[in-house]
């Protein structure tokens, strides 16, 4: 497994408080006074932002909870530069680097064969979440070589995959909290239990999984980066920037949203939507026993020339009883006038104290968190090469309304580990066979309507309060329909029956909101969504009624046909959300 290059790398924060204004010498002449005034004016114009002052004053010692990291201010500026390039008017910024290349013939006859230092069944490229699929495959006997909040139900899926046991969950859980709130701009609140209510230490969890992986004879190469991937008829060969050459039967790309392989496949295309996230973990919260799953405290507002709708998520951190992680996030379509992360952070420092009911002067900022999470309508991403498969965020398997793919990883890990194991054992490693592991999922595509509905647009014919009104009526309708409707949605699982019931109740309860919905999401988007909604119902029918019939015949099928039909049955089940269990 490799630590893979990514554009969102946590850097060490600066220690101590930087001094921004130099002491000026005493001046006596008029000319000296004029020079000094000009100098002072230039200094005044260069006064650092509040974000810069806060980030450069943080000294982090140990883990303080929350996804993301305690980044340096210079890293923030670099990420904002990347974000600006994504938002540029051009559809394709530049020709992506060609990381993967096809070579006819067998690897053993190539010039690289003698240089290969290791041979594996599977190589997983990518840090953090890559260790989970690597360990899941190790449990099955294959050879191969980085504070999340989540529900216990999702962690139990890691237990089912053989990666953890229940004692490991207790060890990695830093804090638990209940109840969990959803609310929208003073329109009432909905409280639920056991939704994203565990604070998990990534350091502890990954260390547990890493030890299990090594105990299963896995091999880890840390601090390495991918230089190139060569695809032969009989092997996938990974070339590292450090000079090592590794051969394997399959390479799993777990390098995240900014995987260079994904860039090559997508041809530098702009994302269809982006979730921008900023936040912090801070010490000093006295009322710190509940969490917010999603909360909005204001309507659409302007940031520069852009319009944004802010949402919040907050939960206690495991680093201490007074420590709390707070996220502010917004959904945008990448445009030249889209707000920068530093602009969002400047708003965050203004808005967070009011949202949390605490003065920022009474808080000690432990960590500053920020990130950009791109999503594409064409997801999950089919395999574009033989012997290379995208996994996790690199595959686009996560919901377009979520940020970070840990929850989607736990949901799909069992399905993917079983499918990968069968693909390797049967030598079904061509791009078509691998694409069956990342199939079309109508419930994922149907989620795009929610992303569009929650994205503010530049227009005057939709009320600034519309997004909050729409979400409020949707959540209240789901609450009226009960847990079988509300709970799957809160865990990013869309199902045909619950969705149809919710939409029907919304139209009956508040029909006057329909014209604004058409204006907000546009007719072409609604038309496209209608197709996915139909397919969601069709997959529900197939999984409910056709799956039992076909499954009874599976063992009579030839091995390749059996592999393909098992993947189709999984696509029906997961694509309809019927894998979800209360």
C-alpha positions in Angstrom: 0.0 0.0 0.0 1.3 3.4 -0.8 0.7 6.9 0.7 -0.2 8.2 -2.8 0.1 11.9 -3.8 -2.9 14.1 -3.0 -3.5 17.8 -3.1 -4.9 18.1 0.4 -1.9 17.1 2.5 -1.9 18.1 6.2 1.1 20.2 7.0 2.7 21.1 10.3 1.3 24.3 11.7 3.5 27.2 12.6 4.4 27.3 16.3 4.0 30.5 18.3 2.6 33.9 17.3 4.1 35.6 14.3 5.0 39.2 14.6 3.6 41.2 11.7 4.6 44.8 12.5 8.2 45.7 12.8 9.3 48.4 15.3 10.0 51.6 13.4 13.1 53.8 14.3 12.6 57.3 15.8 12.2 59.9 13.1 12.8 63.6 13.2 12.8 65.1 9.7 9.7 65.9 7.6 11.1 63.7 4.8 11.7 60.8 7.3 8.1 61.3 8.6 6.7 61.1 5.1 8.7 57.9 4.3 7.5 56.4 7.6 3.8 57.3 6.9 4.1 55.6 3.5 5.7 52.6 5.1 3.0 52.4 7.8 0.3 52.7 5.2 1.8 49.8 3.2 1.9 47.8 6.4 -1.8 48.6 7.2 -2.8 47.5 3.7 -0.9 44.2 4.3 -2.6 43.4 7.6 -3.1 39.6 7.7 -6.6 38.2 7.7 -8.1 36.8 10.9 -7.7 33.4 9.4 -4.0 33.8 8.9 -3.5 35.2 12.5 -5.4 32.3 14.0 -3.7 29.6 11.9 -0.3 30.9 12.6 -0.9 31.0 16.3 -1.9 27.4 16.6 0.4 24.9 18.2 -0.9 21.4 17.9 0.3 18.6 20.1 -1.5 15.4 19.5 -4.9 14.6 18.1 -7.8 17.0 18.6 -10.5 15.3 16.5 -12.4 16.1 13.4 -11.9 15.2 9.8 -9.3 17.1 7.8 -6.2 18.5 9.6 -4.4 21.3 11.2 -3.0 22.8 8.1 -0.6 25.7 7.7 -1.8 29.0 6.2 0.5 28.5 3.2 -1.2 25.2 2.6 -4.6 27.0 2.6 -3.4 29.5 0.0 -2.1 26.6 -2.2 -5.4 24.8 -2.0 -7.3 28.1 -2.8 -5.0 28.4 -5.8 -6.0 24.9 -6.9 -9.6 25.7 -6.3 -9.4 28.9 -8.4 -7.9 26.9 -11.3 -10.8 24.4 -11.1 -13.2 27.3 -11.2 -11.6 28.9 -14.2 -13.7 29.5 -17.3 -12.0 26.8 -19.3 -13.6 23.3 -19.3 -10.1 21.7 -19.3 -7.2 23.5 -17.7 -4.5 21.4 -19.3 -3.8 18.0 -20.6 -3.6 15.6 -17.6 -0.4 13.7 -16.9 -0.5 10.3 -18.5 0.0 8.1 -15.4 -1.3 4.8 -16.8 0.1 3.4 -20.1 -0.8 0.2 -22.0 2.0 -2.1 -23.2 1.2 -5.1 -25.5 2.8 -8.4 -24.5 3.7 -10.0 -21.2 5.5 -8.4 -18.4 8.0 -11.2 -18.0 9.5 -10.5 -21.4 9.8 -6.7 -20.8 12.8 -4.7 -19.9 11.3 -3.9 -16.5 10.8 -7.5 -15.4 14.3 -7.9 -13.9 14.0 -4.6 -12.0 10.7 -5.6 -10.2 11.6 -6.0 -6.5 8.2 -7.5 -5.3 5.3 -9.3 -6.9 1.8 -9.2 -5.4 -1.7 -10.2 -6.1 -3.0 -6.7 -5.3 -1.3 -3.3 -4.8 -3.4 -0.6 -3.1 -2.2 2.9 -4.0 -3.3 5.5 -1.4 -3.1 6.3 2.3 -5.6 6.3 5.1 -8.7 4.6 3.7 -6.7 2.4 1.4 -5.7 0.3 4.4 -9.3 -0.9 4.8 -9.6 -2.5 1.4 -6.1 -3.9 1.7 -6.9 -5.5 5.0 -10.3 -6.8 3.8 -8.5 -8.6 0.9 -5.8 -9.9 3.3 -8.5 -11.5 5.4 -9.4 -13.5 2.2 -5.9 -14.6 1.7 -4.6 -12.4 -1.1 -1.1 -10.9 -1.0 -0.6 -7.2 -1.4 1.0 -4.5 -0.3 -3.2 7.0 6.0 -11.7 12.3 14.0 -14.4 10.8 11.9 -17.9 10.8 13.1 -20.0 7.8 12.2 -22.7 5.5 13.5 -22.1 2.2 15.2 -24.2 0.5 12.6 -21.7 1.5 9.9 -18.7 0.4 12.0 -20.4 -3.0 12.4 -20.0 -3.4 8.6 -16.2 -3.4 9.2 -16.7 -6.2 11.7 -18.7 -8.2 9.2 -15.9 -7.7 6.6 -13.4 -9.2 9.1 -11.4 -6.0 9.5 -12.3 -5.2 13.1 -13.9 -6.9 16.1 -16.3 -5.2 18.5 -13.5 -4.6 21.1 -11.6 -2.6 18.4 -14.6 -0.4 17.9 -14.7 0.4 21.7 -10.9 1.1 21.6 -11.1 3.5 18.6 -14.2 5.3 19.8 -13.1 8.6 21.4 -16.5 9.9 22.4 -20.3 9.2 21.9 -23.1 11.7 22.0 -26.9 11.9 21.7 -29.3 13.2 20.6 -28.5 14.5 17.1 -30.2 17.6 15.6 -31.5 18.7 12.2 -32.8 22.2 11.8 -33.3 25.0 9.3 -33.3 28.8 10.2 -35.7 28.9 13.2 -38.3 26.7 11.5 -38.2 24.0 14.3 -35.9 21.2 15.0 -35.8 17.4 14.5 -33.9 15.3 17.0 -32.8 11.8 16.3 -30.7 9.2 18.1 -27.6 7.3 17.0 -27.0 9.1 13.7 -23.3 10.0 13.3 -23.1 9.9 17.0 -19.6 8.3 17.5 -16.4 10.3 17.4 -13.8 7.9 16.1 -10.0 8.5 16.4 -8.5 8.0 12.9 -5.1 7.5 14.4 -6.3 4.6 16.7 -8.6 3.0 14.1 -6.0 3.0 11.3 -3.3 1.7 13.7 -5.6 -1.2 14.7 -6.3 -2.0 11.0 -2.6 -1.6 10.1 -1.5 -4.1 12.8 -4.1 -6.6 11.5 -2.9 -6.0 8.0 0.7 -6.7 8.9 -0.3 -9.7 10.9 -1.9 -11.1 7.8 1.5 -10.8 6.0 0.6 -7.5 4.2 3.4 -5.2 3.2 3.3 -1.4 3.5 5.5 1.1 1.7 5.2 4.4 3.5 6.3 7.8 2.2 6.2 6.6 -1.4 4.6 8.2 -4.4 3.4 6.8 -7.8 5.5 7.7 -10.8 3.7 5.6 -13.4 1.6 2.5 -14.0 2.3 0.2 -16.9 -0.4 -2.3 -18.0 0.8 -5.6 -19.6 -1.3 -8.6 -20.7 -0.4 -10.5 -17.5 0.5 -7.8 -14.9 0.1 -4.2 -13.8 3.4 -2.7 -12.9 3.8 0.2 -10.5 6.8 2.5 -10.8 7.5 4.6 -7.7 9.2 8.0 -7.8 11.8 6.5 -5.4 12.9 4.0 -8.0 11.2 0.8 -6.9 9.2 -1.3 -9.3 6.4 -3.5 -8.1 4.3 -5.9 -10.2 0.8 -7.1 -9.3 -2.2 -8.7 -10.9 -4.4 -5.7 -9.9 -3.8 -2.2 -8.8 -6.4 -0.5 -6.6 -6.4 3.3 -6.9 -7.4 4.6 -3.4 -5.7 8.0 -3.9 -8.9 10.0 -3.3 -10.6 12.9 -5.1 -7.4 14.2 -6.6 -6.0 10.9 -7.8 -3.7 11.4 -10.8 -5.2 8.3 -12.4 -8.7 9.7 -12.1 -7.5 13.0 -13.6 -6.2 11.1 -16.6 -9.5 9.2 -17.0 -11.7 12.3 -16.6 -9.5 14.3 -19.0 -9.2 17.3 -16.6 -12.9 17.9 -16.8 -14.4 20.3 -14.2 -16.5 18.7 -11.4 -20.2 19.0 -11.8 -20.5 20.1 -8.1 -18.3 20.8 -5.2 -18.8 20.8 -1.4 -16.6 23.5 0.2 -15.9 22.8 3.9 -14.3 24.9 6.6 -14.3 24.5 10.3 -12.3 24.1 13.5 -11.9 22.0 16.6 -11.9 24.3 19.7 -11.7 24.1 23.4 -14.1 25.9 25.7 -17.6 24.6 24.9 -19.5 24.0 28.2 -22.7 22.7 26.5 -21.2 19.8 24.6 -23.3 16.7 24.8 -25.3 16.8 21.5 -24.5 17.0 17.8 -25.9 18.6 14.7 -26.2 16.4 11.7 -27.3 19.3 9.5 -28.3 22.7 10.6 -28.8 26.1 8.9 -29.0 29.3 10.9 -29.4 31.8 8.0 -30.7 32.1 4.5 -28.7 32.6 1.2 -26.0 35.3 1.5 -23.4 36.9 -0.7 -19.7 36.1 -0.5 -18.0 38.5 -2.9 -20.1 38.3 -6.0 -21.2 34.7 -5.3 -24.3 33.5 -3.5 -24.0 30.7 -0.9 -26.2 28.8 1.5 -24.3 27.8 4.6 -24.9 24.6 6.5 -23.4 23.4 9.8 -22.4 20.2 11.4 -21.1 20.0 15.0 -20.2 17.3 17.4 -18.1 16.8 20.6 -14.4 15.9 20.1 -12.7 13.0 21.8 -9.8 15.1 22.9 -11.6 16.6 25.9 -15.0 17.2 27.5 -15.0 20.9 26.4 -13.6 20.2 22.9 -16.0 20.5 20.0 -15.6 20.2 16.2 -17.7 22.5 14.1 -18.0 22.4 10.3 -19.5 25.1 8.0 -20.1 23.8 4.4 -21.8 24.9 1.2 -22.5 23.4 -2.2 -21.4 25.3 -5.3 -21.0 24.8 -9.0 -17.4 25.7 -9.9 -17.5 29.1 -11.5 -14.9 31.9 -11.7 -16.7 33.9 -9.0 -17.0 31.0 -6.6 -15.8 31.9 -3.0 -12.4 30.9 -1.8 -11.8 28.8 1.3 -10.2 31.7 3.1 -13.3 33.9 2.4 -15.5 31.1 3.9 -13.2 30.9 6.9 -13.5 34.7 7.5 -17.3 34.2 7.5 -16.9 31.2 9.8 -15.1 33.2 12.5 -18.0 35.7 12.4 -20.9 33.2 12.3 -19.7 30.2 14.4 -19.9 31.9 17.8 -23.5 32.9 17.3 -24.4 29.5 15.9 -22.8 27.8 19.0 -23.8 30.4 21.5 -20.3 31.1 22.7 -17.9 34.0 22.3 -14.8 33.3 20.2 -12.7 35.1 22.9 -13.6 32.2 25.3 -12.4 29.5 22.8 -9.0 28.1 22.2 -8.7 27.1 18.6 -7.0 23.7 18.5 -7.3 22.9 14.8 -8.4 24.6 11.6 -10.1 22.3 9.0 -10.8 23.0 5.4 -11.2 21.0 2.1 -12.8 20.9 -1.3 -14.8 17.7 -2.2 -15.6 17.5 -6.0 -18.3 15.3 -7.3 -19.3 14.2 -10.9 -22.6 13.2 -12.3 -20.9 10.3 -14.1 -20.2 8.3 -11.0 -19.3 5.7 -9.9 -16.3 5.8 -12.3 -16.1 2.7 -14.5 -12.7 1.1 -14.9 -10.9 2.7 -17.9 -8.0 0.3 -17.9 -7.4 -3.4 -17.5 -6.0 -4.3 -14.1 -6.8 -0.9 -12.5 -9.8 -0.3 -10.3 -10.8 3.0 -8.5 -11.9 2.6 -4.9 -13.4 5.0 -2.3 -13.5 8.7 -3.2 -11.5 8.0 -6.3 -14.4 6.0 -7.7 -17.0 8.6 -6.9 -19.0 6.1 -4.9 -19.7 8.8 -2.2 -23.0 10.8 -2.2 -22.8 14.2 -3.8 -24.3 15.7 -0.7 -21.7 14.3 1.7 -18.1 15.2 2.2 -15.6 12.5 2.8 -16.2 8.9 2.0 -15.7 6.9 5.2 -19.4 6.1 5.5 -19.7 5.0 1.9 -16.5 2.9 2.4 -18.0 1.0 5.2 -21.3 0.4 3.3 -19.6 -0.9 0.2 -16.5 -2.6 1.6 -18.0 -6.1 2.0 -19.4 -6.0 -1.6 -16.2 -4.8 -3.1 -13.8 -7.1 -1.2 -15.9 -10.1 -2.2 -16.1 -8.9 -5.8 -12.3 -8.1 -6.1 -11.5 -11.5 -4.6 -13.6 -13.3 -7.2 -12.2 -11.2 -10.0 -8.6 -12.1 -9.1 -9.4 -15.8 -8.5 -11.2 -16.0 -11.9 -8.7 -13.7 -13.7 -11.6 -11.4 -14.6 -9.3 -8.3 -14.6 -10.3 -6.7 -17.9 -11.8 -3.2 -17.8 -15.4 -4.5 -18.5 -15.3 -7.0 -15.6 -13.8 -4.5 -13.2 -16.4 -1.9 -14.2 -19.1 -4.3 -12.9 -17.6 -3.5 -9.4 -18.4 0.2 -9.8 -21.8 0.0 -11.6 -24.4 2.6 -12.3 -26.4 3.2 -9.1 -29.7 5.1 -9.6 -30.0 6.0 -5.9 -26.6 7.8 -6.1 -27.6 9.6 -9.3 -30.9 10.6 -7.7 -29.0 12.3 -4.9 -27.9 15.0 -7.4 -31.3 16.6 -7.2 -30.7 17.3 -3.5 -27.2 18.7 -4.2 -28.7 21.1 -6.9 -31.6 22.1 -4.6 -29.1 22.9 -1.8 -26.9 25.0 -4.0 -27.6 28.8 -4.1 -28.0 30.4 -7.5 -27.7 33.9 -8.8 -31.3 34.8 -9.4 -33.9 37.2 -8.1 -37.0 35.1 -8.7 -36.4 32.6 -5.9 -36.6 33.7 -2.3 -33.3 33.6 -0.3 -35.3 31.5 2.3 -36.3 28.9 -0.3 -33.6 26.3 0.4 -34.3 26.3 4.1 -38.1 26.1 3.5 -37.6 23.2 1.1 -35.3 21.3 3.5 -37.6 22.0 6.5 -40.7 20.6 4.8 -38.8 17.6 3.5 -37.4 16.7 6.9 -40.7 17.3 8.7 -42.4 15.0 6.1 -39.8 12.3 6.6 -40.2 12.6 10.4 -44.0 12.2 10.0 -43.3 9.0 7.9 -41.1 7.5 10.6 -37.7 5.9 11.0 -37.9 3.7 7.9 -37.9 6.9 5.8 -35.8 9.3 7.9 -33.0 7.2 9.1 -31.7 5.9 5.7 -31.8 9.4 4.3 -29.7 10.7 7.2 -27.1 8.1 6.4 -27.0 8.9 2.6 -29.1 6.0 1.5 -31.9 6.8 -1.0 -34.7 4.3 -1.4 -37.6 4.3 -3.9 -40.5 3.8 -1.5 -39.3 6.3 1.2 -38.4 8.9 -1.5 -41.8 8.6 -3.3 -43.7 8.9 0.0 -41.7 12.0 1.0 -42.2 13.7 -2.3 -45.9 12.9 -2.2 -46.3 14.3 1.3 -44.4 17.4 0.4 -46.6 18.1 -2.6 -49.7 17.5 -0.5 -48.5 19.6 2.4 -47.0 22.5 0.6 -47.9 22.5 -3.2 -47.1 26.2 -3.5 -43.4 25.4 -3.2 -43.3 23.5 -6.6 -42.8 26.5 -8.9 -39.8 27.5 -6.8 -38.4 24.0 -7.1 -38.6 24.2 -10.9 -36.8 27.5 -10.9 -34.1 26.4 -8.4 -33.0 23.1 -10.1 -34.0 23.9 -13.7 -36.3 21.8 -16.0 -33.4 19.8 -17.7 -32.1 18.7 -14.2 -35.6 17.6 -13.2 -36.0 15.7 -16.5 -32.7 13.9 -16.0 -33.5 13.2 -12.4 -36.9 11.7 -13.4 -35.0 9.0 -15.4 -32.9 8.1 -12.4 -36.0 8.0 -10.2 -37.6 5.6 -12.6 -34.5 3.4 -12.6 -34.5 3.5 -8.8 -38.0 2.0 -8.9 -36.9 -0.5 -11.6 -33.9 -1.6 -9.5 -36.1 -2.0 -6.5 -38.4 -4.3 -8.4 -35.4 -6.3 -9.8 -33.8 -6.7 -6.4 -37.0 -7.6 -4.7 -38.5 -10.0 -7.2 -35.9 -11.1 -9.8 -32.9 -11.5 -7.5 -34.3 -14.6 -5.7 -35.1 -16.3 -9.0 -31.7 -15.6 -10.6 -29.8 -16.4 -7.4 -31.2 -19.9 -7.3 -29.6 -20.6 -10.6 -26.2 -19.0 -10.0 -24.3 -22.1 -9.1 -25.2 -23.7 -12.5 -23.7 -20.8 -14.4 -20.1 -20.9 -15.9 -17.6 -19.1 -13.7 -17.4 -15.9 -15.8 -21.2 -15.7 -16.2 -21.6 -16.4 -12.5 -19.2 -13.5 -11.6 -21.1 -11.1 -13.9 -24.5 -12.0 -12.6 -23.4 -11.7 -9.0 -22.2 -8.2 -9.7 -25.5 -7.3 -11.4 -27.5 -8.6 -8.4 -25.3 -6.4 -6.1 -25.9 -3.4 -8.4 -29.6 -3.9 -8.1 -29.5 -4.2 -4.3 -27.1 -1.4 -3.6 -28.4 0.8 -6.4 -31.9 0.7 -4.9 -30.6 1.1 -1.3 -32.0 -2.2 -0.3 -28.7 -3.2 1.3 -29.6 -0.8 4.2 -30.9 -2.4 7.4 -32.4 -0.5 10.3 
